[in-house]
Structures are given as C-alpha cells and as structure tokens.
C-alpha cells in the first residue's frame, strides 16, 4: 500500500496552499505521491482546483510520484501525449488512469479489485513515509490508497 496526498495536504486541509508547487514538493519530500489538479491554457500548464492558478513547467509534471487530474480536455490531451501520469474524472464512480489503475470516486465501494485507487478519509495525522510501519497510519484529509 502507498498513500497519495490530495493536492499536497498531508496534515489536514490547507486551501490556501493546495496545488501550489512548493506545497506539492514538500509532500513529495516526505515520501508521498501527490494528486494534483492540472490545466492547460494558452499553451501553458497550470495547477489549481477551480481555476488555473500556478504556472508550472512540463518537467514538473514528469514526476512518477504525481497523479495529475486533468481539469480540462487540453490538459488531458497534452499530458497523454507527453507520457505524464494522468486521469480525467468528475463524478464518475470509476475512471482509468494512464498507468492502468482504476481511480475510484470518494464514496463507499464494497468491491475491491487489483490496481484500484480507493479515495478514503482517514482519521488522524499521517507521519512521513520514512517512519512507516512503526506508527499507526491515519489522516484527516482525503487520502488516496492504492490496493495492489
């Protein structure tokens, strides 16, 4: 199992910092994968949940520990063309990522299958991956758990 931080959050929700490059890099430095929201507008990539907010380079996105949620069709097309790990979903129960994982919408799903990413809400702060498995792993923020 591994954990995927939601927009860089690893210790509760921080709307002001979510999707910011520095916040994402901090989560990565603690050993997490990170799900980020990606836009492609006017031939540039941006991060941001509701709108394009932080301009980023394509090199930033070419990190195997990033799971890029395409927020517009142009971003999905450009990321697929450049072999960036990505997916598109809005309220679908399931969607397929470019890595072949089944991304499961955040609600109860009693069926578990191989290569599924299950979005769950855990209950207490999570410690950096370097401290696993000596400590109990839980979290306040929406966290993506991969079942292999």
N, C-alpha and C positions, 0 to 999 in steps of 0.2 A: 504494500500500500504506500502511496505517497500523497501529499497534500498539495493542493493548488490554491494559492491565495487569491481572493476575489478583489481585483483592482489594486493589489498591493497591501490590502488590510491583513494584518497578522495578529492584531491585538485590539479587536473591536473596530467598528466602522468609523472612518475619518473622511467625511465627504469632501472636505477642503483639499485633501491630499490624494484622493483616489485617482488612479490613472496618471499621476504625474510621474515623469521619468525617474526622478530621484527616489520617490516612494517605492516604485517598482524595483529599482536597483537594490534598495535596502532589503526588501523581501527576498530577492534573489540571493543576496549576500548571506542570509540566514539559512539558505538551502531549500527554500520553497520554489516550486513552479508558480507562475502567476498568470491568471486570466486577465486580459486587458481588452478594452474596447477601442477598435481601430476604425478610422475614417480615411477615405482617400478623396481629396477635394483639390481642384486646381493643380493637378499633378504633384501633390504633396501628401504625405501620410501625417495623420494627427491621432492623438489619443484623446478620449473624452467620452463620457457616458451618453449624455443627451445631445451634445454638440461637439464639433471638432475644437479642441481646446489647446493641446500641447503639440506643436510640430515636432516630428521625430524623423530620423533617417531610416531608410530601408535596412541598413546594417543593424540598427537597434532591434528591429523585428526578427532578424535572422538568428534568434537565440532559441535553441531547442527546449528551453525551460519556459518559454512563453506560449500561451494558448490564446490566440488572437480572435476575438469575437468581432467579426465583420459587421459594422454598423450601417454600411451602405453597399450597394451592389458593386460599385467601382473598387472598394477596398477588397471585397472577396475576390474579384477577378484579378487584381494586381498581386494579392498575396498568393493565390494559387499559382499564377504564372511564375512567381519568384520562389516557389517551394517553401513558403512560410507556413508554419503550423497555424491553421485557422479553421473556423466554422462559422455558420450563419444560423441563428435561430432567434425567434421572437417569443412565441408562446407555445411552440411545438413541444409535445411530450418528449420527443427524441429527435436528435439530428446527428449526422455523421461528421466527424472531424476529418481533416486532411490526413491525419495519422491513422485513420481507420477505427478510432474509438467512437463509441456511441455516447453522445453527450445527453444526459438525462435532465429534463427540466426540474427545477426545485420544488417538488412536491412528493408525497409518499408514493413509491413504486415498489410493490411487493415482489417483483420479479427481478432477479439479478442474473446477469449473463457475463461471459468473458468480455474483456475490453470495453467495459462500461464505465463512464464517469458519472458518479452519482452526486448531485448537489445536495448537501446537508447542512443543517445548522447545529453546531456543537455548543457546549455549554460553558466552557471556561477558557482562559487564555492558553494559547499553544506556545510551547517552547520551541526554540530553534531546532531544526532537524539534527544538528550535531549532538544534541542532548538525548535523542531517542535511543533506545526504548526505555531508558531508566525512569522516565516520568510519564504520568498519565497524559494522553493527548486529547485535548478538547479545545473548543474555541467559541467565542461569542459571535463571530462574524460568519456569514455564509462561506462555506469552505467546500471545495470540490474534492471528493475522494475517488480514487481510481481503484477499481476492482480488476485484478488481472486473473 
